[in-house]
Amino acid sequence: MRLAVLEHDHKRPARLFIRLAELVSRHRMDGVVLTALHRPDFWGRPFTDLVTAVLRGPSFWTPGEREYMAMVVSRVNDCPYCLAPTPRPRGWSPAARWTSTTRRACGRR
């Protein structure tokens, strides 16, 4: 369910960004981004600060590895917010890809 206020009640810079992003991507902007742009002080900035800390902060894993783990978990969970614009290739298996990548990373075959 999409909130009606998220469809039309953004400030002018956010409206321009949304239109441009939808034009370029040919997809509707998802609700998480629309919410972040609608109330940036209340929810948008704290949310993006959290995401930045989790994906870019100090960690054993590189940012690329963390992004990859997030993508695999999103695919396994069929997360509509993370995967809507990304079509699945025929025969793609996140479990098989994750297993082979993990084995290589651990030095196992």
KEKE-3310 file (N, C-alpha, C; in steps of 0.2 Angstrom, whole numbers, plus 5000, padded with zeros to 4 digits):
npx = (5004:5003:5006:4995:5000:5014:5014:5012:5016:5029:5043:5049:5063:5064:5053:5057:5069:5064:5055:5065:5073:5064:5061:5074:5077:5065:5056:5045:5048:5052:5043:5051:5062:5054:5048:5059:5063:5052:5050:5064:5071:5065:5064:5072:5086:5091:5089:5097:5109:5111:5111:5123:5132:5131:5134:5146:5154:5167:5173:5175:5172:5173:5166:5160:5158:5149:5138:5136:5132:5120:5113:5111:5104:5092:5088:5085:5075:5065:5064:5054:5057:5071:5073:5065:5068:5077:5078:5077:5089:5086:5086:5094:5102:5102:5107:5116:5126:5130:5135:5146:5154:5157:5164:5176:5180:5184:5194:5192:5187)
npy = (4994:5011:5027:5041:5054:5053:5052:5065:5076:5082:5092:5105:5103:5089:5083:5086:5078:5065:5064:5065:5054:5043:5044:5042:5029:5022:5016:5016:5026:5019:5016:5017:5026:5037:5041:5044:5056:5064:5067:5072:5077:5070:5056:5053:5057:5051:5038:5036:5039:5028:5017:5021:5020:5006:5000:5006:5009:5005:4988:4970:4965:4971:4986:4982:4968:4968:4975:4965:4954:4960:4961:4947:4942:4950:4945:4932:4933:4939:4953:4967:4980:4981:4974:4977:4984:4975:4963:4945:4933:4919:4903:4907:4905:4910:4904:4894:4903:4910:4900:4895:4907:4910:4898:4900:4912:4907:4899:4887:4873)
npz = (5000:4996:5002:5000:5002:4999:4985:4980:4989:4990:4992:4981:4975:4979:4971:4958:4958:4960:4948:4938:4941:4940:4926:4920:4925:4922:4931:4944:4959:4974:4990:5001:4998:4993:5006:5013:5006:5008:5022:5026:5038:5049:5046:5034:5034:5047:5043:5031:5037:5046:5036:5029:5040:5042:5030:5026:5037:5049:5048:5047:5034:5017:5010:4997:4999:5009:5003:4993:5002:5007:4995:4992:5003:5001:4989:4992:5001:4993:4993:4990:4990:4988:4976:4966:4953:4947:4936:4937:4931:4921:4929:4939:4955:4971:4982:4977:4971:4982:4990:4982:4981:4995:4998:4990:4996:5008:5005:5001:4990)
capx = (5000:5007:5002:4994:5004:5020:5013:5011:5017:5036:5045:5050:5069:5063:5049:5062:5073:5059:5054:5071:5075:5059:5062:5080:5076:5059:5053:5042:5052:5049:5041:5057:5065:5049:5047:5065:5063:5046:5052:5071:5073:5062:5066:5077:5093:5093:5089:5103:5115:5111:5113:5130:5136:5131:5138:5153:5158:5172:5170:5179:5171:5174:5159:5158:5156:5143:5133:5134:5128:5113:5109:5109:5098:5086:5085:5082:5069:5061:5062:5052:5060:5078:5074:5060:5070:5082:5075:5081:5091:5083:5090:5098:5101:5106:5110:5122:5131:5132:5140:5153:5158:5159:5170:5182:5183:5187:5200:5189:5184)
capy = (5000:5017:5032:5046:5059:5051:5053:5072:5081:5083:5099:5105:5099:5082:5082:5086:5072:5059:5064:5063:5047:5039:5045:5038:5022:5019:5013:5021:5026:5014:5019:5019:5033:5043:5043:5048:5062:5067:5069:5070:5078:5065:5049:5052:5058:5046:5031:5036:5039:5021:5013:5022:5017:4999:4998:5009:5010:5000:4981:4965:4965:4977:4988:4978:4962:4970:4976:4958:4950:4963:4959:4940:4942:4953:4941:4926:4935:4942:4960:4971:4987:4981:4970:4978:4985:4970:4956:4939:4929:4912:4898:4910:4903:4914:4899:4891:4908:4912:4895:4895:4913:4909:4893:4903:4917:4904:4895:4880:4872)
capz = (5000:4995:5005:4995:5003:4996:4978:4978:4994:4991:4991:4974:4974:4979:4966:4952:4958:4959:4941:4934:4943:4937:4919:4918:4927:4919:4936:4950:4965:4979:4995:5006:4995:4994:5013:5015:5003:5010:5028:5027:5045:5053:5044:5029:5036:5051:5040:5027:5041:5048:5031:5028:5045:5042:5024:5025:5043:5051:5048:5044:5027:5013:5008:4992:5002:5013:4998:4990:5006:5007:4989:4992:5008:4998:4984:4995:5005:4988:4996:4984:4990:4986:4970:4961:4946:4945:4934:4939:4926:4921:4932:4944:4961:4976:4987:4974:4970:4989:4992:4978:4983:5001:4998:4987:5000:5013:5002:4999:4983)
cpx = (5004:5003:5001:4998:5011:5020:5014:5013:5024:5037:5048:5057:5068:5058:5053:5066:5069:5058:5060:5073:5071:5060:5068:5079:5070:5055:5050:5047:5048:5048:5046:5060:5060:5048:5053:5065:5057:5047:5059:5073:5071:5064:5072:5084:5095:5094:5095:5109:5116:5114:5121:5134:5137:5135:5145:5157:5163:5169:5176:5178:5172:5167:5156:5155:5150:5137:5131:5130:5121:5109:5107:5103:5092:5083:5082:5076:5064:5059:5060:5055:5067:5078:5069:5063:5075:5079:5080:5083:5088:5088:5094:5097:5105:5110:5117:5127:5134:5137:5146:5157:5161:5165:5176:5185:5186:5193:5198:5187:5178)
cpy = (5006:5023:5038:5052:5059:5052:5060:5077:5082:5090:5099:5102:5091:5079:5081:5080:5066:5059:5062:5056:5042:5039:5041:5031:5018:5015:5018:5020:5022:5019:5021:5026:5038:5045:5047:5055:5067:5070:5068:5071:5073:5058:5048:5052:5053:5039:5031:5036:5032:5017:5015:5019:5009:4996:5000:5010:5004:4993:4976:4964:4971:4979:4984:4971:4963:4971:4969:4954:4953:4961:4951:4939:4944:4948:4934:4927:4938:4949:4964:4978:4987:4978:4972:4980:4980:4964:4950:4935:4922:4907:4901:4907:4906:4909:4896:4897:4910:4906:4895:4901:4912:4904:4896:4908:4913:4899:4888:4879:4868)
cpz = (5000:4998:5000:4995:4999:4988:4976:4983:4995:4990:4984:4972:4974:4973:4959:4952:4957:4951:4937:4935:4940:4929:4917:4920:4924:4924:4941:4956:4970:4985:5000:5004:4995:5001:5015:5012:5006:5017:5030:5034:5050:5052:5039:5031:5041:5048:5035:5031:5044:5042:5029:5033:5044:5036:5023:5031:5044:5051:5045:5037:5024:5012:5002:4994:5006:5008:4995:4995:5007:5001:4989:4997:5005:4993:4987:4999:5000:4991:4990:4984:4987:4979:4964:4954:4943:4943:4936:4932:4926:4924:4937:4951:4966:4980:4983:4973:4977:4991:4989:4980:4990:5002:4995:4992:5006:5011:5001:4992:4983)
residu = (MET:ARG:LEU:ALA:VAL:LEU:GLU:HIS:ASP:HIS:LYS:ARG:PRO:ALA:ARG:LEU:PHE:ILE:ARG:LEU:ALA:GLU:LEU:VAL:SER:ARG:HIS:ARG:MET:ASP:GLY:VAL:VAL:LEU:THR:ALA:LEU:HIS:ARG:PRO:ASP:PHE:TRP:GLY:ARG:PRO:PHE:THR:ASP:LEU:VAL:THR:ALA:VAL:LEU:ARG:GLY:PRO:SER:PHE:TRP:THR:PRO:GLY:GLU:ARG:GLU:TYR:MET:ALA:MET:VAL:VAL:SER:ARG:VAL:ASN:ASP:CYS:PRO:TYR:CYS:LEU:ALA:PRO:THR:PRO:ARG:PRO:ARG:GLY:TRP:SER:PRO:ALA:ALA:ARG:TRP:THR:SER:THR:THR:ARG:ARG:ALA:CYS:GLY:ARG:ARG)
# end
